[in-house]
């Protein structure tokens, strides 16, 4: 025999189409919906006739129980592989089935004698038989159109919903009612009947494991059914079939209550999904028998006589579906990426769409494959099923395999004592163990990496380091022996700080005969060069060596600033965990962090008590020195951070942000401005004074004048200078600062220095005529490790080729320049980088020549890119201000600047732009965050969910 398959357009990749000898699409594309295609009776018969089909087998879905389809097939001259249409009518709906049972004198569950037309009949039935009851669609199946109503439930609502669902699903809203049995077993009997009045049974199946009346696992034969009950059920099943003049294959279904009384439910006039396990225990090919009986063979000719039909052992079937049990068995869709099935003795697979590359659509039943196992006893069959399910590998869609494994290993299932609501009554079945799918995820990642390159934001190309980074060996210059860095490192400035306190620490630093250095390699250096991408593990690998090599350094700048943002967004690390681990690895060198005044490490003002709490946590977890600054040198904002550090007992380094060249004629940020700001900071109270030159525009001549003037005015105040080497003059500037009286300067190891980073540590040590607390040999030793790290993180570099003296004009901060270049490339302005730098200069003047450090530098950068993208000059921006759709950061800046919602460039701001008068971002002094009431939040959520459930 040859086979002809039909399929909908959406089903064109299904396995049944590919396995058949011929296959034809139902209708043309768009003519039918996915489900309507398989219900198009006339179209199906037309295809069959066109291709000389002699027999139609309806399977077990869609039209398999449709008497109209059967009749039209018969009338067209083809053979219907199933009961005649009049037999389907006589048993195909549940009301007719009950009438059949009464005629055959087979017990049925108490129920209405026929369809119920209105709610009054339903109420009368309940009055007579009591609760619980079940309302069923007369033409239903698969669990649809069924409602259980218990005492206290809304009977009217249940009846109307059931009828409506039945009409939608089956085209007929007729319903009837039965007494509902609590925890019954569902037993069904496989029947075969020929065209000559002969009927046999192939024994029973236990189909009690159901969910929403849909079978999940079936067992043949029933394990715990008493023999006298089994015999009675088998006898009644055959009696029913003979009374109905049944032909072909069918299934008689019964319920058995907890007193072992059985009740007939219905006859399914088709092959069942679970027929496979009956075939396994009896050796009868039921589908082949269907076709042969339809062709005219008798049961005797097929050798199917009742006294010769016996059972052997047990068989279990599991329906593997593309459903997610953890989400209420929600069907999953998508492409099956990996499909590996089980096999071996006693394992049978009946595949639907189970193959790699199959597309699981949302249009049809979610069953993927039926797995049947058989053995000489129930326990062997069960264990084989567990083994088979474990061997399955299905990737790309969720499956119910974890749930099936939980079910098969449950003590009640092991004993074979399940009932129809077992799944709903056993919540522990949903405590499943799911596969992590690590291998497939890794393969998918590697494939995507090979084809599309890195998907990590900001990465360009692959890292240039291909081996493990080597940890350099530190040599004792006095003895020539290698230093064991696993031992306690030499005492450093931190030991002095912990013993004598912040005030004495500041005095001792000021009295140091030379200029100390702070190493920024652990934060600002890699933030400026590598977008802050360096991971904690790469810092910890070099930490013990660092603790020994530069034990005399003033501090390690290692936390704050963008650490939180990048660690959580890109590195997926806990920044607090980083701090604690670094502190444990380096106990002797003070840690310094960057604190944005009232912003903390955020980009806008935070409540005062949030700043206090944050600083206290930072101090307790390892930070010693807090460099506190404000983006606009706003003393009110600065004081919030300073006060928080004082409360926490940390070392305060109040900082002046340096902007542009103060020696430039007409520059508003001149020597007088800086000295006034320093006076205010000293009055506020600080241990150290920080000079923060974010753009690297502090020229050596200006450095001598500025540091010299501060030193003359405040001889005992320790001065700490920070710059970026964007213009290439950083070392010269630092030497000028040291000669003018600066106490500390910020450097980075050679491989992480220069360009937008800090000046080279080795170069400064070589140029300094005096002591810096760190030896050149030690610095070079650390550099060998960081040279490898530069290669490892090379894919995050901005590819700057050399110094950029134009920084004296555009004043782009070193830490921002690499980010701004990356942003320009992302928005298609990569080839207009020179224009962007010029626009940055113009945008700065439009905003009033502001100090440019996070977050104000971002405002200038966003406005510059906005101007380049829209081809706007400064004059265009001023003229069209009220009409332009500015970036959010610019609008936020103006709103804070004016204290009112932004509506174009108001006259006060125009004046501010022209005169260059400095304004400040507004904040709410003394603002405090309300403490969280977790109990109230929980109660509110519970209430909301309860309301949502009620609405649904």
ZIWOMO-V142101 format. One record per backbone hydrogen bond with DSSP energy under -1.0 kcal/mol. CO is the residue of the C=O (numbers start at 1). NH is the residue of the N-H. If there is no record, write none. Layout:
{{CO	NH} {CO	NH}}
//
This chain:
{{3	22} {5	24} {7	26} {9	12} {11	14} {14	18} {15	19} {16	20} {22	5} {24	7} {28	31} {33	37} {36	39} {37	40} {39	41} {40	44} {41	45} {42	46} {43	47} {44	48} {45	49} {46	50} {47	51} {48	53} {49	52} {54	79} {56	81} {61	64} {63	66} {66	70} {67	71} {68	72} {69	73} {70	74} {71	75} {72	76} {73	78} {74	77} {79	56} {80	82} {84	88} {85	89} {86	90} {87	91} {88	92} {93	97} {94	98} {95	99} {96	100} {97	101} {98	102} {99	103} {100	104} {101	106} {107	264} {110	179} {118	122} {119	123} {120	124} {121	125} {122	126} {123	127} {124	128} {125	129} {126	130} {132	180} {133	149} {134	178} {135	147} {136	176} {137	140} {138	94} {141	144} {145	137} {147	135} {149	133} {150	153} {153	155} {154	158} {155	159} {156	160} {157	161} {158	162} {159	163} {160	164} {161	165} {162	166} {163	167} {164	168} {165	169} {166	170} {167	171} {174	138} {175	116} {176	136} {177	112} {178	134} {184	420} {185	256} {186	207} {187	254} {188	205} {189	252} {190	202} {191	250} {192	200} {193	248} {198	194} {200	192} {203	190} {205	188} {206	219} {208	210} {209	216} {209	217} {211	214} {214	211} {216	319} {218	317} {219	206} {220	315} {226	230} {227	231} {228	232} {229	233} {230	234} {231	235} {232	236} {233	237} {234	238} {235	239} {236	240} {237	241} {238	242} {239	243} {240	244} {241	246} {242	245} {248	193} {250	191} {251	268} {252	189} {253	265} {254	187} {255	263} {256	185} {257	260} {261	257} {263	255} {266	253} {268	251} {268	270} {272	275} {274	277} {275	279} {276	280} {277	281} {278	282} {279	283} {281	312} {284	286} {285	289} {286	290} {287	291} {288	292} {289	293} {290	294} {291	295} {292	297} {293	296} {298	302} {299	304} {300	303} {303	305} {305	308} {306	309} {314	375} {315	220} {316	373} {317	218} {318	371} {320	368} {320	369} {321	323} {321	400} {322	332} {324	327} {324	329} {324	330} {325	328} {330	324} {334	360} {336	357} {338	395} {340	393} {344	347} {346	374} {348	372} {350	370} {353	355} {355	358} {358	336} {360	334} {366	322} {368	352} {369	320} {370	350} {371	318} {372	348} {373	316} {375	314} {377	381} {378	382} {379	383} {380	384} {381	385} {382	386} {383	387} {384	388} {385	389} {386	390} {387	391} {388	392} {393	340} {395	337} {395	338} {400	404} {401	405} {402	406} {403	407} {404	408} {405	409} {407	410} {410	414} {411	415} {412	417} {419	422} {421	425} {423	426} {426	429} {427	430} {428	431} {430	432} {437	441} {438	442} {439	443} {440	444} {441	445} {442	446} {443	447} {444	448} {445	449} {446	450} {447	451} {448	452} {449	453} {456	459} {474	483} {476	480} {481	476} {483	485} {484	487} {492	496} {493	497} {494	498} {495	499} {496	500} {497	501} {501	505} {502	506} {503	507} {504	508} {505	509} {506	510} {507	511} {509	512} {512	514} {516	745} {517	554} {518	747} {519	557} {520	523} {520	525} {523	527} {524	528} {525	529} {526	530} {526	532} {530	533} {535	539} {536	540} {537	541} {542	546} {543	547} {544	548} {545	549} {546	550} {550	553} {555	519} {556	592} {559	594} {560	563} {562	566} {563	567} {564	568} {565	569} {566	570} {566	571} {567	573} {574	578} {575	579} {576	580} {577	581} {578	582} {579	583} {580	584} {581	585} {582	586} {588	494} {590	556} {591	624} {591	625} {592	558} {593	627} {594	561} {595	597} {595	629} {596	599} {597	600} {598	606} {599	602} {600	596} {607	611} {608	612} {609	613} {610	614} {611	615} {612	616} {613	617} {614	618} {615	619} {616	620} {617	621} {618	623} {619	622} {624	651} {625	593} {626	628} {626	653} {627	595} {628	655} {630	633} {634	638} {635	639} {638	642} {639	643} {640	644} {641	645} {642	646} {643	647} {644	648} {645	650} {651	626} {652	687} {652	688} {653	628} {654	690} {656	692} {661	664} {664	667} {668	670} {670	674} {671	675} {672	676} {673	677} {674	678} {675	679} {676	680} {677	681} {678	682} {679	683} {680	684} {681	685} {688	654} {689	720} {690	656} {691	722} {692	658} {692	694} {694	814} {697	699} {699	703} {700	704} {701	705} {702	706} {703	707} {704	708} {705	709} {706	710} {707	711} {708	712} {709	713} {710	714} {714	717} {718	689} {719	743} {719	744} {720	691} {721	746} {722	693} {726	804} {729	733} {730	734} {731	735} {732	736} {733	737} {734	738} {735	739} {736	740} {737	742} {743	516} {744	721} {745	518} {747	520} {748	761} {749	752} {750	753} {754	757} {757	725} {758	754} {759	748} {760	764} {761	765} {762	766} {763	767} {764	768} {768	770} {771	515} {775	779} {776	780} {777	781} {778	782} {779	783} {782	786} {783	787} {785	789} {786	790} {787	791} {788	792} {789	793} {791	464} {791	794} {793	796} {794	797} {795	460} {804	807} {805	808} {806	809} {806	810} {807	811} {813	817} {816	820} {817	821} {818	822} {819	823} {820	824} {821	825} {822	826} {823	827} {824	829} {825	828} {829	832} {832	836} {833	837} {834	838} {835	839} {836	840} {837	841} {838	842} {839	843} {840	844} {841	845} {842	846} {843	847} {844	849} {845	848} {853	856} {855	859} {856	860} {857	861} {858	862} {859	863} {860	864} {861	865} {862	866} {863	867} {864	868} {865	869} {866	870} {867	872} {868	871} {873	877} {874	878} {875	879} {876	880} {880	883} {880	884} {884	886} {887	891} {888	892} {889	893} {890	894} {891	895} {892	896} {893	897} {894	898} {895	899} {904	906} {906	910} {907	911} {908	912} {909	913} {910	914} {911	915} {912	916} {924	927} {927	608} {933	937} {934	938} {935	939} {936	940} {937	941} {938	942} {939	943} {940	944} {941	945} {942	946} {943	947} {944	948} {945	949} {946	950} {947	951} {948	952}}
//
